[in-house]
Amino acid sequence: LNMPYSEGNRHTSTFGHWRNRVLLPALAVMLWACAGPQMKQDVERPEPSYAQPPATSGVLAEMAQRVHAENGPEYSGFHLLDGSHESLAWRLALIDSAVSSIDIMTYLWYPDASGRLVLERAVLAARRGVHVRLVVDDLMTVGQEQLLADLERQPNIELRLFNPWKKRDVVSRGGEMIAEMERLNTRMHDKLLIADGRAAILGGRNIGDHYFGLNKNYNFHDLDVLAFGEIAQESNGMFDEFWNSEWVASAKQLTTQPDPERAAASWAKLQQRNRDAEELSSSPIEPKDWTQDFADLEPRLHPGTGDLVYDQVSAEGVTQGMLGQMFAISDKAEEELLITNAYIIPGERGMAFFRALNDRGVDVRILTNSLASHDVPAVNSHYEPWRDDI
């Protein structure tokens, strides 16, 4: 379809021949697909709603209150989650320990062993009265419409989709991507879990086996931070900004209708699969009391103040403000700047910045992937021209 019009008739005739053999059957498939799951034509904007006040009871509130009492109200207690298995465990710990609210936003939520386990725990939290809000990027939810519709109808659970597809099947998604590339290339890459407005996990891990060291073929090594205190309340503000943005739609706007009988059967199947999953043999399958685990963690927390930095979302889209903010933070270095990042493409601005730091005596150390150790080789084609300069 990228044939130049200046060559006129030859390409017109080629297109006519090609159209009859390919486009008309494809159109028939797409028209058939239109009868499948969709978003409603006139999507109703949900009323704005906001995070609940921080909980005043429970182990998470007690942890945050002790951080504040010992250091000041603007402080948080931080713990880096470097280990993959540890990262899953602490997610389960926050969900199991919440007494009032759980907010989860993620780019990808896979229907594998860890994805099912986190989902089960969130549903069980809702059933004991915790208010659960979920925001998931709609990029990879193909085929999950019944689950989404049933989940939204569960008591105490609200589910919203970021930048949702209008038509839900694979064929129509491809056509919609081509027609609206700029809109559909705007994705919500954030990963955030907040419990009781008192504790939060922020960082790089989506919800899926290869983020938690459970995949048998390959795994990502990533990094999160677990925090108690003020930063959790700041995280509520970030979550609410996305939750109330024009870029999300409630799962109630799907044309798929909830099916209570099917939902009950799916729930029983999910629970059984979790108990049979070999990948989860080292994880607590049933909710547990994590009080002792939190007590053991507390002496290892690093108290400090922090600013939550993230891209803003507005009616026009997601404002890419991270780059400037990262330069501003890094420019505060007086002796050493340590960078761990999956992809390093510094550009002229980045190289000038590193040279300026060197000129004033700051050591810059960068840890990144080799070509063999990640799954986006195109990145290295952009990184390669900068290797000599670095």
C-alpha positions as CSV (number, residue, x, y, z in Angstrom):
1,L,0.0,0.0,0.0
2,N,3.1,2.3,0.1
3,M,3.2,2.4,-3.7
4,P,4.1,5.9,-5.0
5,Y,1.2,7.5,-6.8
6,S,3.6,9.2,-9.3
7,E,4.0,5.9,-11.1
8,G,0.2,5.8,-11.7
9,N,-1.3,3.1,-13.8
10,R,1.2,0.3,-13.3
11,H,0.7,0.4,-9.5
12,T,-3.0,0.9,-9.8
13,S,-3.4,-2.2,-11.8
14,T,-1.1,-4.1,-9.5
15,F,-3.2,-3.0,-6.5
16,G,-6.4,-4.0,-8.3
17,H,-5.2,-7.5,-8.8
18,W,-3.8,-7.8,-5.3
19,R,-7.0,-6.3,-3.8
20,N,-9.2,-9.1,-5.3
21,R,-7.0,-11.9,-4.0
22,V,-6.1,-10.6,-0.6
23,L,-8.0,-7.5,0.7
24,L,-11.5,-8.8,0.0
25,P,-11.1,-12.0,2.0
26,A,-9.3,-10.0,4.7
27,L,-12.2,-7.6,4.8
28,A,-14.6,-10.5,5.2
29,V,-12.6,-11.8,8.1
30,M,-12.6,-8.3,9.7
31,L,-16.4,-7.9,9.2
32,W,-16.9,-11.3,10.8
33,A,-14.7,-10.2,13.7
34,C,-16.8,-7.1,14.3
35,A,-19.5,-9.4,15.8
36,G,-17.0,-10.4,18.5
37,P,-16.1,-8.6,21.8
38,Q,-16.0,-4.8,21.5
39,M,-16.0,-1.7,23.6
40,K,-19.4,0.0,23.5
41,Q,-19.8,2.6,20.8
42,D,-20.4,5.5,23.3
43,V,-18.0,4.8,26.1
44,E,-19.3,6.4,29.3
45,R,-16.7,8.2,31.4
46,P,-16.7,6.9,35.0
47,E,-17.1,9.5,37.7
48,P,-13.8,10.6,39.2
49,S,-12.8,8.7,42.3
50,Y,-9.8,8.8,44.5
51,A,-7.7,6.7,46.9
52,Q,-9.0,6.1,50.4
53,P,-7.3,7.8,53.3
54,P,-4.3,5.9,54.6
55,A,-5.3,3.1,56.9
56,T,-5.0,3.7,60.6
57,S,-4.7,0.1,61.7
58,G,-3.0,-3.1,60.4
59,V,0.7,-4.1,60.1
60,L,1.3,-1.8,57.1
61,A,0.0,1.3,59.0
62,E,2.1,0.3,62.0
63,M,5.3,0.0,59.9
64,A,4.7,3.4,58.3
65,Q,3.9,5.1,61.6
66,R,7.1,3.8,63.2
67,V,9.1,5.2,60.2
68,H,7.4,8.6,60.7
69,A,7.9,8.5,64.5
70,E,11.6,7.7,64.3
71,N,12.5,10.0,61.4
72,G,9.7,12.5,60.6
73,P,6.5,12.6,58.7
74,E,8.2,13.3,55.3
75,Y,10.3,10.1,55.6
76,S,9.8,6.6,54.1
77,G,11.5,3.4,54.8
78,F,13.0,1.8,51.6
79,H,14.1,-1.7,50.7
80,L,15.4,-2.7,47.2
81,L,13.8,-5.8,45.8
82,D,16.6,-7.3,43.7
83,G,15.7,-10.9,43.9
84,S,13.0,-12.2,41.7
85,H,11.4,-14.6,44.1
86,E,11.6,-12.0,46.9
87,S,9.8,-9.5,44.7
88,L,6.8,-11.9,44.2
89,A,6.7,-12.7,48.0
90,W,6.5,-9.0,49.0
91,R,3.7,-8.4,46.5
92,L,1.8,-11.2,48.1
93,A,2.7,-9.8,51.6
94,L,1.2,-6.4,50.8
95,I,-2.0,-7.8,49.3
96,D,-2.5,-10.3,52.2
97,S,-1.8,-7.6,54.8
98,A,-4.1,-4.9,53.4
99,V,-7.0,-3.9,55.6
100,S,-8.7,-1.1,53.5
101,S,-7.3,-0.7,50.0
102,I,-5.2,-2.2,47.2
103,D,-4.3,-0.3,44.1
104,I,-2.4,-2.1,41.3
105,M,-1.4,-0.7,37.9
106,T,0.7,-2.6,35.4
107,Y,1.7,-2.7,31.8
108,L,1.5,-6.5,31.4
109,W,-0.4,-9.0,33.6
110,Y,0.2,-12.5,32.2
111,P,-2.3,-15.4,32.8
112,D,0.6,-17.7,34.0
113,A,1.3,-19.2,37.4
114,S,2.4,-16.0,39.2
115,G,-0.2,-13.9,37.4
116,R,-3.0,-16.3,38.5
117,L,-1.6,-16.3,42.1
118,V,-1.5,-12.5,42.4
119,L,-5.0,-12.3,40.9
120,E,-6.4,-14.9,43.4
121,R,-4.9,-13.0,46.3
122,A,-6.4,-9.7,45.1
123,V,-9.8,-11.3,44.7
124,L,-9.6,-12.9,48.2
125,A,-8.6,-9.5,49.6
126,A,-11.7,-8.0,48.0
127,R,-13.9,-10.8,49.5
128,R,-12.7,-9.9,53.0
129,G,-13.8,-6.3,52.4
130,V,-10.7,-4.6,50.9
131,H,-11.4,-2.1,48.1
132,V,-9.3,-3.2,45.1
133,R,-8.7,-1.0,42.1
134,L,-6.9,-2.4,39.0
135,V,-5.5,-0.5,36.0
136,V,-4.1,-2.6,33.2
137,D,-2.7,-1.5,29.8
138,D,-5.0,-3.0,27.2
139,L,-2.2,-3.8,24.7
140,M,-2.1,-7.6,25.4
141,T,-5.5,-8.4,26.8
142,V,-6.7,-10.2,23.7
143,G,-9.0,-13.1,24.5
144,Q,-9.5,-12.1,28.1
145,E,-12.8,-10.2,27.7
146,Q,-14.9,-12.7,29.7
147,L,-12.4,-12.6,32.6
148,L,-12.3,-8.8,32.5
149,A,-16.1,-8.5,32.5
150,D,-16.5,-11.1,35.3
151,L,-13.7,-9.5,37.4
152,E,-15.2,-6.0,37.2
153,R,-18.5,-7.3,38.6
154,Q,-16.9,-8.8,41.7
155,P,-17.8,-7.0,44.9
156,N,-15.1,-4.5,46.0
157,I,-13.2,-4.7,42.7
158,E,-13.0,-2.0,40.0
159,L,-11.1,-2.6,36.8
160,R,-10.1,0.0,34.2
161,L,-8.2,-0.5,30.9
162,F,-5.6,2.0,29.7
163,N,-6.0,3.1,26.0
164,P,-8.5,0.3,25.2
165,W,-9.0,-1.3,21.9
166,K,-12.4,-0.6,20.4
167,K,-12.6,-4.0,18.7
168,R,-11.1,-6.8,20.7
169,D,-10.1,-9.7,18.3
170,V,-6.6,-10.1,16.9
171,V,-7.5,-9.2,13.3
172,S,-9.4,-6.0,14.2
173,R,-6.6,-4.9,16.6
174,G,-4.1,-5.1,13.8
175,G,-6.3,-2.9,11.6
176,E,-7.0,-0.5,14.4
177,M,-3.2,-0.2,15.1
178,I,-2.5,0.7,11.4
179,A,-5.4,3.2,11.3
180,E,-4.6,4.9,14.7
181,M,-0.9,4.2,15.2
182,E,-0.1,7.4,17.2
183,R,-2.9,6.7,19.7
184,L,-2.3,3.0,20.1
185,N,1.4,3.4,20.4
186,T,0.7,5.4,23.6
187,R,1.1,2.8,26.4
188,M,1.1,2.9,30.2
189,H,4.4,1.3,31.1
190,D,4.1,1.9,34.9
191,K,4.2,-0.8,37.5
192,L,2.8,0.1,40.9
193,L,1.2,-1.7,43.9
194,I,-0.1,0.3,46.9
195,A,-1.6,-1.2,50.0
196,D,-3.6,0.8,52.6
197,G,-1.9,4.0,51.4
198,R,0.9,3.0,53.7
199,A,3.2,0.7,51.6
200,A,4.0,0.5,47.9
201,I,6.1,-1.4,45.4
202,L,7.4,0.6,42.5
203,G,9.8,-0.5,39.7
204,G,10.4,-2.5,36.7
205,R,8.6,-5.8,37.0
206,N,5.3,-6.6,35.3
207,I,3.2,-9.4,36.7
208,G,4.3,-12.7,35.1
209,D,6.5,-15.7,35.6
210,H,9.6,-14.5,33.7
211,Y,9.7,-11.4,36.0
212,F,9.7,-13.5,39.1
213,G,12.3,-16.1,38.1
214,L,9.6,-18.8,37.5
215,N,9.8,-19.3,33.7
216,K,11.5,-22.5,32.6
217,N,12.8,-21.0,29.3
218,Y,14.1,-17.5,30.2
219,N,13.8,-14.9,32.9
220,F,14.4,-11.1,33.2
221,H,16.4,-9.7,36.1
222,D,14.8,-6.5,37.2
223,L,14.6,-4.2,40.2
224,D,11.8,-2.8,42.4
225,V,11.7,-0.8,45.6
226,L,9.4,-1.5,48.5
227,A,8.6,1.5,50.6
228,F,6.6,2.3,53.7
229,G,5.5,5.8,54.6
230,E,5.2,9.1,52.7
231,I,6.1,7.7,49.3
232,A,3.1,5.4,49.4
233,Q,0.8,8.4,49.8
234,E,2.6,10.1,46.9
235,S,2.0,6.9,44.9
236,N,-1.8,7.3,45.5
237,G,-1.6,10.6,43.7
238,M,0.1,9.0,40.7
239,F,-2.4,6.2,40.6
240,D,-5.4,8.5,40.8
241,E,-4.0,10.6,37.9
242,F,-4.1,7.6,35.6
243,W,-7.3,6.2,37.2
244,N,-9.2,9.4,36.4
245,S,-7.6,10.2,33.0
246,E,-9.5,10.2,29.7
247,W,-7.2,7.4,28.6
248,V,-8.9,4.7,30.7
249,A,-12.3,3.0,30.4
250,S,-14.1,0.8,32.9
251,A,-14.3,-2.9,32.0
252,K,-18.1,-2.3,32.3
253,Q,-17.9,-0.7,28.9
254,L,-17.1,-4.1,27.2
255,T,-20.0,-5.6,25.3
256,T,-19.1,-8.9,26.9
257,Q,-21.6,-9.7,29.6
258,P,-20.6,-11.2,33.0
259,D,-21.5,-14.8,33.4
260,P,-21.7,-15.7,37.1
261,E,-21.9,-19.5,36.5
262,R,-18.9,-19.5,34.2
263,A,-17.0,-17.1,36.6
264,A,-17.6,-19.6,39.5
265,A,-16.3,-22.5,37.4
266,S,-13.3,-20.4,36.3
267,W,-12.5,-19.4,39.9
268,A,-12.5,-23.0,41.0
269,K,-10.2,-23.9,38.1
270,L,-7.8,-21.0,38.8
271,Q,-7.5,-22.0,42.5
272,Q,-6.8,-25.6,41.6
273,R,-4.2,-24.7,39.0
274,N,-2.4,-22.5,41.5
275,R,-2.3,-25.4,43.9
276,D,-1.0,-27.8,41.2
277,A,1.6,-25.4,39.7
278,E,5.1,-26.6,40.1
279,E,6.4,-23.1,39.6
280,L,4.7,-21.9,42.8
281,S,6.2,-24.6,45.0
282,S,8.3,-22.0,46.9
283,S,5.5,-19.5,47.2
284,P,2.8,-19.4,49.9
285,I,-0.3,-20.6,48.0
286,E,-2.7,-19.7,50.8
287,P,-2.9,-16.2,52.3
288,K,-0.7,-16.0,55.4
289,D,0.1,-13.7,58.4
290,W,3.2,-11.8,57.4
291,T,3.7,-10.0,60.7
292,Q,6.9,-11.7,61.5
293,D,8.3,-11.2,58.0
294,F,7.6,-7.4,58.4
295,A,9.3,-7.4,61.8
296,D,12.4,-9.1,60.3
297,L,12.4,-6.6,57.5
298,E,12.1,-3.4,59.6
299,P,15.7,-3.2,60.8
300,R,16.9,-3.5,57.2
301,L,14.8,-0.5,55.9
302,H,16.7,2.5,54.7
303,P,15.0,5.7,56.0
304,G,15.0,8.7,53.7
305,T,13.0,11.2,51.8
306,G,12.1,10.7,48.2
307,D,10.3,12.3,45.2
308,L,8.1,10.1,43.0
309,V,9.0,10.9,39.4
310,Y,6.7,9.7,36.6
311,D,5.3,10.8,33.2
312,Q,2.1,12.8,33.4
313,V,-1.1,11.8,31.6
314,S,-3.5,14.3,30.1
315,A,-6.2,14.5,27.4
316,E,-3.5,14.8,24.8
317,G,-1.6,11.7,25.9
318,V,1.3,10.8,28.1
319,T,3.8,13.7,28.5
320,Q,7.3,12.3,28.3
321,G,8.8,14.2,31.2
322,M,11.1,11.5,32.7
323,L,14.2,12.4,30.6
324,G,14.5,15.9,31.9
325,Q,13.8,14.9,35.4
326,M,16.4,12.1,35.3
327,F,19.0,14.6,34.1
328,A,18.1,17.0,36.9
329,I,18.4,14.3,39.6
330,S,21.7,12.9,38.1
331,D,23.2,16.4,37.9
332,K,23.1,16.6,41.7
333,A,25.9,14.0,41.9
334,E,29.1,15.3,43.6
335,E,31.3,12.3,43.6
336,E,29.7,9.3,41.9
337,L,26.8,8.4,39.6
338,L,25.8,4.8,39.3
339,I,23.4,3.8,36.5
340,T,21.8,0.3,36.0
341,N,19.6,0.3,33.0
342,A,18.5,-2.3,30.4
343,Y,19.0,0.0,27.5
344,I,21.6,2.7,27.1
345,I,21.3,5.0,24.1
346,P,22.8,8.3,25.4
347,G,22.6,10.5,22.3
348,E,24.6,13.7,22.0
349,R,22.8,15.2,25.0
350,G,23.7,12.3,27.2
351,M,27.3,12.2,26.2
352,A,27.7,15.9,26.8
353,F,26.1,15.4,30.2
354,F,28.5,12.5,31.1
355,R,31.5,14.6,30.0
356,A,30.4,17.5,32.1
357,L,30.1,15.3,35.2
358,N,33.6,13.9,34.5
359,D,35.0,17.4,34.1
360,R,34.0,18.3,37.6
361,G,35.3,15.0,39.1
362,V,32.2,12.8,39.2
363,D,32.8,9.1,38.4
364,V,30.1,7.6,36.2
365,R,29.6,3.9,36.2
366,I,27.0,2.2,33.9
367,L,25.8,-1.4,34.1
368,T,23.7,-2.5,31.0
369,N,22.9,-5.6,29.0
370,S,25.0,-7.3,26.4
371,L,23.4,-8.1,23.1
372,A,23.1,-11.7,24.2
373,S,21.3,-10.9,27.5
374,H,18.1,-9.2,26.5
375,D,15.2,-9.6,24.1
376,V,15.2,-6.4,22.1
377,P,18.3,-6.6,19.8
378,A,17.2,-3.4,18.0
379,V,18.3,-1.5,21.0
380,N,21.9,-2.5,20.5
381,S,21.9,-1.3,16.9
382,H,21.2,2.2,18.4
383,Y,23.6,1.7,21.3
384,E,26.5,0.5,19.1
385,P,27.5,4.0,17.6
386,W,27.9,5.4,21.1
387,R,30.1,2.6,22.5
388,D,33.5,4.2,21.5
389,D,32.4,7.6,22.9
390,I,31.3,6.0,26.2
